[in-house]
Amino acid sequence: MQAGAEKRENCKGCSASVHVTDAQIDRVLSKLALHPGDCVSDARYEARLRQCTACPSLQYGSTCAHCGCFVRVRAKLAVKSCPQPGGSRWNELIAE
């Protein structure tokens, strides 16, 4: 490694860094908030995040090892589901 070169951990499929800041994720979530019909309720979002946080496939505290998504964004989108092979970890029994 050259002097001054920053070490990066890259995702499997590209050269982009898998590390993002909370501020970057917050910006994406604020844009999603402009489209409430595309988002799950806060209760469902929190339930999904609890499942992701407990998942052994969570990488770097933000990234799903199964699909490479940022879990805080995927969990907010109504059309998305947990990509875990063999079945979703998300309990969708929470009423909207």
C-alpha positions in Angstrom: 0.0 0.0 0.0 1.4 3.4 -0.9 2.0 6.0 1.8 -1.1 8.0 2.3 -3.3 5.5 0.5 -6.5 4.7 2.4 -7.4 1.0 2.9 -10.9 0.3 1.7 -13.0 -2.8 2.1 -14.9 -3.3 -1.1 -18.2 -5.1 -1.9 -18.0 -8.4 -3.7 -19.5 -7.1 -7.0 -17.9 -3.7 -7.5 -15.1 -1.4 -6.4 -17.4 0.9 -4.3 -16.8 1.0 -0.6 -19.3 -0.9 1.5 -19.0 1.6 4.3 -21.5 4.5 4.4 -22.1 7.0 7.1 -25.3 7.4 9.0 -25.7 10.8 7.4 -25.6 9.2 3.9 -28.3 6.7 4.9 -30.4 9.4 6.6 -30.3 11.4 3.3 -31.7 8.5 1.4 -34.4 7.9 4.0 -35.4 11.5 3.9 -35.9 11.2 0.2 -38.0 8.1 0.7 -40.2 10.0 3.3 -41.3 12.2 0.4 -43.1 9.1 -1.0 -45.0 7.6 2.0 -46.9 5.2 -0.2 -43.7 3.4 -1.0 -42.7 3.0 2.7 -43.8 0.8 5.5 -45.1 2.2 8.8 -42.6 3.2 11.5 -43.7 0.1 13.6 -43.0 -2.3 10.7 -39.7 -0.5 9.9 -38.5 -0.9 13.4 -39.5 -4.6 13.5 -37.7 -5.2 10.3 -34.6 -3.5 11.6 -34.6 -5.5 14.8 -34.5 -8.7 12.7 -31.7 -7.3 10.5 -29.7 -6.3 13.5 -29.9 -9.8 15.0 -29.0 -11.4 11.7 -25.5 -13.0 11.4 -25.5 -11.9 7.7 -25.4 -8.2 8.6 -22.0 -6.8 7.5 -20.4 -3.6 8.8 -23.6 -2.8 10.7 -25.3 -1.6 7.5 -25.0 -4.1 4.6 -26.9 -7.4 3.9 -24.5 -10.2 2.9 -27.2 -11.8 0.8 -28.1 -9.0 -1.5 -25.6 -6.2 -0.8 -28.3 -3.7 0.1 -28.2 -1.1 2.9 -30.6 -2.7 5.4 -32.0 0.7 6.7 -33.1 1.5 3.2 -34.4 -1.9 2.2 -36.4 -2.2 5.5 -38.2 1.0 4.8 -39.4 0.0 1.3 -42.8 -1.6 1.3 -42.1 -3.7 -1.8 -39.0 -5.3 -0.4 -38.6 -8.4 1.6 -35.7 -10.0 3.5 -33.5 -11.7 1.0 -32.3 -14.5 3.3 -32.2 -17.8 1.5 -34.7 -20.2 2.8 -37.1 -17.6 4.1 -37.5 -14.1 5.3 -36.5 -13.1 8.8 -39.0 -10.2 8.7 -42.1 -10.8 10.7 -44.8 -9.1 8.6 -47.6 -9.6 11.2 -47.3 -6.0 12.4 -50.4 -4.0 11.4 -49.9 -0.9 9.3 
